[in-house]
Amino acid sequence: MPRPPATTFEHLQYHAAIQPDRVALILDDGEITYGRFAADAMRFTKALAELGIRGGQVVTIHHPHFYIEWLLTIGCENLGAVSVSDNARNWKQAGYLYQHVDVGLTNAAVDDEPPFPYHCLTDDWAYAVLRMDLALAQTQPVTTPDLDALVRITRSSGSTGIPKLIPRTRRNQEAYITECIRIIGLTAATRLVLVGATFHINPILVRCQTCICLGATVHRASDPAKAIDRQIPTHIWMLTGLIEWLVSALPEENRIYPKLSIELAGSALSIPQKTLVTSKLTENILTFMGSNEATFLMKMMDSDNGSVVSGVDLELHDEYGAPVPDGVAGRIAVRTPSMIDGYYKSEEETGKWFRNGWFYTGDAGIMTGPRKVQLLGRADDMVFLGGVKESPLVLEDVLRTGSGVRDAAVVSIKASDGGNLVCVALVLADNADLETVRAEILTRWSIFRARLIITAVNDLPRTENGKVSRAKVRDFFRQQQGIAPATG
């Protein structure tokens, strides 16, 4: 019987044996070689075992230091435990998650008393573990989880409401690693700079695992502009909303990097943002439509149109689950190699989104050609304009091209009289005048005869994945209009 594929720890050990001085991780406070990383992972595995962490437990991890959190995650996998990266100090605000947790690992005292035991991992504790005798640490047995073993619980983005829990098995994660190599192009020569990234986001963990599998280098930078200038990375991962901040920090004489690929996540890239990236960094921009449930789905050509990634089955279905013809709007249904089978301990949500072997993303689209799809946005986020359903993505893209608009979100809510209100939240450029922008929008959209509310905001609420939280945008406008919150 074949054994499961190598774990992250086994990859660390392998590269530590053949190239111990190769740099695995670059942080603000120094470099971590493969030799040191493998030894520290063994130490943390032993330390967690001494805390009572064991196979099958669901362990939530929160630590502000990127390296320590990664070591804790590897240690949990080595012991057969299931890891969750989250903030245990806010357990009351995330009861949907913490009701399933067995043990918490955090670096500070927890507010109130959580419904699970937790260990406060102080800096002194972490330093003591890092100084542990390696021979002692190596006495700890290490587990290699089976392919169907649960190793990670992450969350859906929560862009439309309460996040759902996503169980990731070894099989799911290994398939995702393969996709990162094939689709993003990560190799042993990769130097990946992470901007604004934490392990709360599963794609970050998997990209880091992929780099360790290959013997590549990860750079977690608080000053990415300096990292780009000094390290000359091959890849950058960042949220789209951080583009202006990054580019503004680059030197005036900054050169273009023709071999650099920048992967942007969370939201569509506006035309001004694309101009910034291509004029200051690189023309190799990677944006994908994906989901935590099924990972990569489409490579986006622009904010609305994408090409279905090879290895992915994508169909457009009607409300009864039957395929619709090309050119007709439908709900996006997918099957992928790294797709989960259902949500964690939620038969109701699983039955709603997983049917007949397909995962329904909740998005609407139109098939415009072989493996080509035009996105219309979330099926339940479609906006009524003059009695016609319109895609919020298309409307927002139009707004971003207008003068004075940096970003926009369009949602629809029910008014107190039962009618539809189209609500527009705008992030204005410096020195832009709201009344001028509002007049331009009202003129442009007058043909729809819709009831419009247009408001300027400092920023749009986003999930940890960088997606606009339309649920929060709707709540904002309901509160502004004195409308009771939606129920159900």
Phi, psi and omega per residue, in radians:
M1 nan 2.201 -3.118
P2 -1.152 2.550 3.114
R3 -1.483 2.817 3.102
P4 -1.116 2.785 3.105
P5 -1.143 2.904 -3.091
A6 -1.091 2.496 3.055
T7 -1.452 3.004 3.057
T8 -0.990 -0.703 -3.128
F9 -1.129 -0.711 3.118
E10 -1.138 -0.671 3.060
H11 -1.098 -0.721 3.085
L12 -1.025 -0.825 -3.131
Q13 -1.066 -0.722 -3.124
Y14 -1.086 -0.882 -3.111
H15 -1.209 -0.532 3.067
A16 -1.136 -0.566 -3.124
A17 -1.298 -0.639 -3.044
I18 -1.736 -0.415 3.138
Q19 -2.574 1.146 -3.017
P20 -1.058 -0.467 -3.088
D21 -1.627 -0.010 3.095
R22 -1.194 2.447 -3.090
V23 -1.400 2.162 3.100
A24 -1.651 -0.664 -3.014
L25 -2.506 2.321 3.060
I26 -1.984 2.213 3.116
L27 -2.141 2.992 3.113
D28 -1.064 -0.541 -3.072
D29 -1.758 0.314 3.043
G30 2.483 -3.075 3.142
E31 -1.952 2.509 3.101
I32 -1.984 2.074 3.102
T33 -1.430 2.889 3.087
Y34 -1.099 -0.645 3.118
G35 -1.075 -0.808 3.134
R36 -1.192 -0.729 -3.105
F37 -1.034 -0.823 -3.125
A38 -1.086 -0.729 3.137
A39 -1.154 -0.762 3.141
D40 -1.157 -0.618 3.097
A41 -1.107 -0.669 3.085
M42 -1.148 -0.716 3.128
R43 -1.090 -0.768 -3.115
F44 -1.224 -0.556 3.055
T45 -1.075 -0.806 3.108
K46 -1.090 -0.759 -3.116
A47 -1.119 -0.704 3.119
L48 -1.182 -0.664 3.078
A49 -1.061 -0.677 3.120
E50 -1.196 -0.416 3.057
L51 -1.419 -0.118 3.120
G52 1.701 0.134 3.084
I53 -1.192 2.286 -3.071
R54 -2.484 2.980 -3.099
G55 -1.029 2.447 3.092
G56 1.569 -0.307 3.125
Q57 -1.260 2.566 2.990
V58 -1.692 2.046 -3.002
V59 -2.062 2.081 3.073
T60 -1.572 2.385 -3.041
I61 -2.127 2.263 2.996
H62 -2.455 2.024 3.076
H63 -2.591 2.342 -3.054
P64 -1.268 -0.323 -3.112
H65 -1.580 2.114 -3.042
F66 -0.963 -0.794 -3.088
Y67 -1.157 -0.765 -3.135
I68 -1.112 -0.751 3.130
E69 -1.109 -0.657 3.105
W70 -1.143 -0.751 3.108
L71 -1.091 -0.699 3.104
L72 -1.115 -0.688 3.129
T73 -1.134 -0.782 3.108
I74 -1.123 -0.716 3.121
G75 -1.046 -0.726 3.105
C76 -1.081 -0.780 3.127
E77 -1.101 -0.692 3.125
N78 -1.084 -0.450 -3.126
L79 -1.716 0.012 3.131
G80 1.422 0.243 3.109
A81 -1.518 2.849 3.137
V82 -1.802 2.125 -3.067
S83 -1.703 2.587 3.035
V84 -2.379 2.168 3.067
S85 -1.637 2.034 3.134
D86 -2.860 3.119 -3.110
N87 -1.738 1.722 -3.087
A88 -1.113 -0.297 -3.117
R89 -1.309 -0.207 3.130
N90 -1.961 0.620 -2.992
W91 -1.059 -0.541 -3.126
K92 -1.164 -0.522 3.135
Q93 -1.452 -0.099 -3.127
A94 -2.360 0.834 -3.129
G95 -1.059 -0.491 3.107
Y96 -1.033 -0.454 3.126
L97 -1.679 -0.865 -2.939
Y98 -1.286 -0.228 3.043
Q99 -1.173 -0.285 -3.122
H100 -1.794 -0.026 -3.043
V101 -1.472 2.437 3.079
D102 -1.664 -0.679 -3.079
V103 -2.519 2.511 3.059
G104 -1.966 2.456 3.030
L105 -2.118 2.011 -3.099
T106 -2.450 2.823 -3.081
N107 -1.699 0.020 -3.099
A108 -2.572 2.918 -3.131
A109 -1.066 2.517 -3.129
V110 -1.609 2.327 3.093
D111 -1.169 2.376 -3.090
D112 1.032 -2.823 -3.087
E113 -2.065 1.983 -3.093
P114 -1.269 2.841 -3.127
P115 -1.453 0.438 3.124
F116 -2.669 2.675 3.071
P117 -1.212 2.612 3.108
Y118 -2.491 2.739 3.105
H119 -1.998 2.230 3.075
C120 -1.542 1.868 -3.063
L121 -1.600 1.622 -3.106
T122 -1.254 2.937 3.068
D123 -1.069 -0.654 3.122
D124 -1.082 -0.696 3.109
W125 -1.088 -0.828 -3.105
A126 -1.089 -0.747 3.134
Y127 -1.125 -0.661 3.122
A128 -1.131 -0.690 3.120
V129 -1.131 -0.742 -3.135
L130 -1.127 -0.356 3.111
R131 -1.717 0.057 -3.104
M132 -1.038 2.471 3.082
D133 -1.042 2.170 -3.052
L134 -1.126 -0.637 3.124
A135 -1.076 -0.673 3.084
L136 -1.144 -0.779 -3.125
A137 -1.060 -0.630 -3.074
Q138 -1.286 -0.072 3.040
T139 -1.372 -0.187 -3.099
Q140 -1.391 2.135 3.066
P141 -1.105 2.529 -3.126
V142 -2.072 2.408 -3.119
T143 -1.676 2.522 2.956
T144 -1.952 1.743 -3.069
P145 -1.036 2.498 3.061
D146 -1.140 2.859 -3.116
L147 -1.043 -0.596 -3.107
D148 -1.615 0.103 3.126
A149 -1.324 2.398 3.068
L150 -1.269 2.215 -3.108
V151 -2.129 -0.299 -3.023
R152 -2.660 2.443 2.969
I153 -2.083 2.156 3.077
T154 -2.113 -2.944 -3.053
R155 -2.298 2.705 2.960
S156 -1.213 2.930 -3.002
S157 -1.137 -0.477 -3.102
G158 1.318 0.290 -3.084
S159 -1.178 -0.375 -3.137
T160 -1.961 0.085 3.132
G161 2.708 -2.498 -3.114
I162 -1.196 2.238 3.132
P163 -1.104 2.679 3.056
K164 -1.839 2.629 -3.082
L165 -1.536 2.317 -3.033
I166 -2.017 1.972 3.123
P167 -1.475 2.168 -3.127
R168 -1.944 2.096 3.082
T169 -1.551 2.979 3.029
R170 -0.960 -0.730 -3.114
R171 -1.043 -0.803 3.118
N172 -1.042 -0.828 -3.074
Q173 -1.202 -0.674 3.127
E174 -1.146 -0.689 3.092
A175 -1.124 -0.649 3.111
Y176 -1.136 -0.728 3.088
I177 -1.032 -0.782 3.107
T178 -1.038 -0.694 3.125
E179 -1.151 -0.666 3.119
C180 -1.092 -0.655 3.107
I181 -1.193 -0.792 -3.028
R182 -1.350 -0.707 -2.984
I183 -1.602 -0.731 -3.134
I184 -1.500 -0.493 3.130
G185 1.560 0.502 3.083
L186 -1.220 2.431 -3.128
T187 -2.424 -3.139 3.097
A188 -1.108 -0.410 -3.137
A189 -1.548 0.031 -3.084
T190 -1.127 2.391 2.921
R191 -2.132 1.746 -3.012
L192 -1.708 2.079 3.058
V193 -1.708 2.191 3.113
L194 -1.782 2.197 -3.126
V195 -1.980 2.082 3.109
G196 1.106 0.596 -3.026
A197 -1.890 2.463 3.027
T198 -2.345 2.897 -3.137
F199 -1.325 -0.070 3.002
H200 -1.046 -0.441 -3.123
I201 -1.696 1.954 -3.070
N202 -0.995 -0.670 3.091
P203 -0.983 -0.516 3.103
I204 -1.214 -0.823 3.119
L205 -0.999 -0.797 -3.070
V206 -1.201 -0.647 3.073
R207 -1.136 -0.655 3.073
C208 -1.159 -0.749 3.097
Q209 -1.068 -0.673 3.127
T210 -1.099 -0.757 3.125
C211 -1.085 -0.720 3.115
I212 -1.155 -0.699 3.089
C213 -0.982 -0.681 -3.056
L214 -1.542 -0.254 -3.033
G215 1.435 0.467 -3.107
A216 -1.595 -3.005 -3.076
T217 -2.132 2.323 3.061
V218 -1.887 2.378 3.097
H219 -2.138 1.924 3.066
R220 -1.661 1.851 -2.944
A221 -2.020 2.269 2.971
S222 -1.443 -0.374 3.057
D223 -2.100 1.375 -3.046
P224 -1.120 -0.515 3.126
A225 -1.083 -0.737 3.102
K226 -1.169 -0.685 3.132
A227 -1.092 -0.709 3.134
I228 -1.128 -0.735 -3.099
D229 -1.186 -0.650 -3.041
R230 -1.592 -0.672 -3.008
Q231 -1.647 -0.363 -3.047
I232 0.838 1.272 -3.081
P233 -1.203 2.804 3.015
T234 -1.617 -0.468 -3.093
H235 -2.456 2.534 2.997
I236 -2.235 2.378 2.961
W237 -2.019 2.300 3.108
M238 -2.795 2.821 3.029
L239 -1.357 2.461 -3.106
T240 -0.994 -0.623 -3.097
G241 -1.118 -0.205 -3.131
L242 -1.703 0.060 -3.065
I243 -1.001 -0.908 -3.074
E244 -1.067 -0.712 3.132
W245 -1.070 -0.784 -3.123
L246 -1.144 -0.865 -3.070
V247 -1.117 -0.644 -3.137
S248 -1.141 -0.411 -3.124
A249 -1.538 -0.182 -3.137
L250 -1.258 2.599 3.088
P251 -1.048 2.600 -3.141
E252 -0.985 -0.652 -3.097
E253 -1.573 0.297 -3.081
N254 -0.953 2.401 -3.107
R255 -1.655 2.784 3.070
I256 -1.391 2.494 -3.133
Y257 -1.950 1.683 -3.036
P258 -1.140 -0.413 -3.120
K259 -1.682 0.019 -3.132
L260 -1.467 2.363 2.997
S261 -1.964 2.318 3.107
I262 -2.032 2.123 -3.137
E263 -1.752 2.104 -3.089
L264 -1.890 2.372 -3.044
A265 -2.258 2.712 2.954
G266 1.837 -0.813 -3.096
S267 -2.669 2.882 -3.114
A268 -1.159 2.607 3.113
L269 -1.523 2.096 3.124
S270 -1.305 2.875 3.134
I271 -1.072 -0.786 3.085
P272 -1.074 -0.664 3.116
Q273 -1.146 -0.727 3.121
K274 -1.088 -0.690 3.105
T275 -1.089 -0.714 3.095
L276 -1.045 -0.831 -3.084
V277 -1.129 -0.832 -3.065
T278 -1.233 -0.449 -3.130
S279 -1.539 -0.351 -3.049
K280 -2.018 -0.428 -3.022
L281 -2.185 -1.203 -3.007
T282 -2.857 2.757 3.026
E283 -1.633 -0.093 -3.105
N284 -1.559 1.508 -3.096
I285 -1.861 2.215 3.109
L286 -1.962 2.076 2.991
T287 -2.269 2.401 -3.071
F288 -2.228 2.589 2.822
M289 -1.600 2.254 3.128
G290 -2.684 -3.073 3.088
S291 -2.631 2.709 3.085
N292 -1.141 -0.447 -3.135
E293 -1.323 -0.606 -2.993
A294 -2.275 0.024 3.124
T295 1.034 -2.325 -3.009
F296 -1.143 2.302 3.089
L297 -2.132 -0.908 -3.109
M298 -2.437 2.514 2.928
K299 -1.566 2.143 -3.040
M300 -1.459 2.294 3.064
M301 -1.476 -0.618 3.002
D302 -2.609 -2.887 -3.034
S303 -1.196 -0.337 -3.043
D304 -2.042 -0.365 -2.993
N305 -2.103 2.355 -3.105
G306 -2.462 2.897 3.091
S307 -1.984 2.256 -3.091
V308 -1.133 2.230 -3.107
V309 -1.110 2.469 3.096
S310 -1.074 2.489 -3.077
G311 1.597 -0.078 3.138
V312 -1.913 2.272 2.965
D313 -1.615 2.178 3.119
L314 -2.318 2.214 3.064
E315 -2.265 2.797 3.034
L316 -1.928 2.155 -3.041
H317 -2.024 2.708 2.999
D318 -1.479 -3.043 -3.062
E319 -1.174 -0.215 3.128
Y320 -1.736 0.007 3.128
G321 1.551 0.202 3.124
A322 -1.668 2.472 3.126
P323 -1.072 2.516 3.081
V324 -1.816 2.714 -3.141
P325 -1.169 2.776 3.030
D326 -0.990 2.478 3.132
G327 1.538 -0.082 3.132
V328 -1.915 2.348 -3.130
A329 -1.160 2.452 3.100
G330 -2.694 3.086 3.117
R331 -1.538 2.360 -3.083
I332 -1.331 2.185 3.072
A333 -2.132 2.390 -3.037
V334 -2.377 2.755 2.915
R335 -2.362 2.282 -3.120
T336 -2.398 2.812 3.137
P337 -1.107 -0.497 -3.062
S338 -1.821 0.250 -3.071
M339 -1.262 2.475 3.048
I340 -1.386 2.935 -3.128
D341 -1.608 -0.320 -3.102
G342 3.003 3.042 -3.115
Y343 -1.412 2.760 -3.054
Y344 -1.274 2.021 3.065
K345 0.893 0.798 3.105
S346 -2.569 1.487 -3.128
E347 -1.123 -0.610 -3.109
E348 -1.117 -0.855 3.135
E349 -1.187 -0.631 3.105
T350 -1.076 -0.800 3.136
G351 -1.124 -0.463 -3.122
K352 -1.349 -0.637 -2.990
W353 -1.918 -0.315 3.136
F354 -2.048 2.000 -3.096
R355 -2.476 2.265 3.053
N356 0.940 0.685 3.098
G357 1.462 -0.018 -3.136
W358 -1.876 2.554 2.952
F359 -1.823 2.205 3.114
Y360 -1.635 2.001 -3.019
T361 -1.245 -0.333 -3.043
G362 1.593 -0.012 -3.138
D363 -1.713 2.666 3.049
A364 -1.888 2.632 -3.134
G365 -2.831 3.066 3.101
I366 -2.290 2.282 3.059
M367 -1.379 2.028 -3.063
T368 -1.796 -0.087 -3.141
G369 3.046 3.110 3.127
P370 -0.986 2.043 3.136
R371 1.043 0.406 3.103
K372 -2.063 2.259 -3.056
V373 -2.303 2.365 2.963
Q374 -1.694 2.128 3.131
L375 -1.398 2.418 3.077
L376 -1.921 -0.067 -3.103
G377 1.794 -3.064 3.099
R378 -1.103 2.390 -3.109
A379 -1.029 -0.632 -3.135
D380 -1.579 0.085 3.094
D381 -1.847 0.037 -3.137
M382 -1.025 2.458 -3.028
V383 -1.829 2.332 3.099
F384 -1.506 2.040 3.056
L385 -2.123 1.937 -3.131
G386 1.066 0.568 3.129
G387 1.460 0.013 -3.131
V388 -1.947 2.371 3.088
K389 -1.322 2.215 3.118
E390 -2.131 2.640 3.112
S391 -1.332 2.202 3.072
P392 -1.108 -0.530 3.134
L393 -1.096 -0.744 3.135
V394 -1.158 -0.780 -3.139
L395 -1.079 -0.749 -3.128
E396 -1.161 -0.650 3.127
D397 -1.116 -0.695 3.096
V398 -1.114 -0.748 -3.133
L399 -1.096 -0.680 -3.112
R400 -1.163 -0.403 3.123
T401 -1.441 -0.191 3.122
G402 -1.317 2.765 -3.128
S403 -1.205 2.356 3.036
G404 1.509 0.025 -3.087
V405 -1.939 2.059 3.079
R406 -1.513 -0.680 -3.125
D407 -2.697 2.821 -3.074
A408 -2.709 2.639 3.004
A409 -2.388 2.325 3.141
V410 -2.096 2.202 3.113
V411 -2.351 2.886 3.092
S412 -2.134 2.356 3.082
I413 -2.297 2.808 3.072
K414 -1.477 2.242 3.070
A415 -1.309 2.930 -3.130
S416 -1.107 -0.397 3.110
D417 -1.587 0.086 3.102
G418 1.615 -0.143 3.118
G419 -1.407 3.044 -3.129
N420 -1.672 2.364 3.015
L421 -1.974 2.237 3.036
V422 -1.671 2.057 -3.013
C423 -1.929 2.266 -3.088
V424 -2.095 2.064 3.052
A425 -1.803 2.169 -3.064
L426 -2.033 2.351 2.912
V427 -1.765 1.932 -3.017
L428 -1.524 2.642 3.039
A429 -1.252 2.830 3.111
D430 -1.001 2.381 3.084
N431 1.236 0.105 3.074
A432 -1.318 2.562 -3.121
D433 -1.818 2.120 -3.073
L434 -1.034 -0.748 -3.070
E435 -1.142 -0.632 3.098
T436 -1.164 -0.772 3.118
V437 -1.134 -0.735 3.139
R438 -1.073 -0.770 -3.135
A439 -1.079 -0.676 3.123
E440 -1.126 -0.732 3.141
I441 -1.173 -0.765 -3.129
L442 -1.076 -0.666 3.109
T443 -1.180 -0.769 -3.089
R444 -1.152 -0.644 -3.053
W445 -1.767 0.193 -3.073
S446 -1.089 -0.487 -3.115
I447 -1.145 -0.375 -3.102
F448 -1.393 -0.337 -3.102
R449 0.909 0.755 -3.135
A450 -1.704 2.754 3.042
R451 -1.504 1.925 -3.012
L452 -1.892 2.437 2.951
I453 -2.139 2.150 -3.084
I454 -2.142 2.119 -3.067
T455 -2.335 2.485 3.036
A456 -1.604 2.412 3.108
V457 -2.281 2.765 3.121
N458 -1.228 -0.633 -3.133
D459 -2.783 2.801 3.096
L460 -1.620 2.415 3.092
P461 -1.162 2.372 -3.087
R462 -2.293 2.744 3.013
T463 -1.411 3.028 3.124
E464 -1.136 -0.314 3.083
N465 -1.490 -0.024 3.117
G466 1.562 -0.013 3.114
K467 -1.373 2.561 3.053
V468 -1.125 2.281 3.090
S469 -1.503 1.648 -3.102
R470 -1.150 -0.509 3.079
A471 -1.053 -0.750 3.133
K472 -1.249 -0.594 3.079
V473 -1.123 -0.758 3.103
R474 -1.094 -0.755 3.120
D475 -1.060 -0.679 3.117
F476 -1.028 -0.816 -3.109
F477 -1.267 -0.611 3.069
R478 -1.061 -0.775 3.123
Q479 -1.128 -0.727 3.139
Q480 -1.073 -0.637 -3.092
Q481 -1.621 0.010 -3.136
G482 1.213 0.565 -3.140
I483 -1.753 2.394 -3.126
A484 -1.069 2.516 3.104
P485 -1.013 2.609 3.095
A486 -1.173 2.556 3.098
T487 -2.051 2.743 3.097
G488 1.465 nan nan
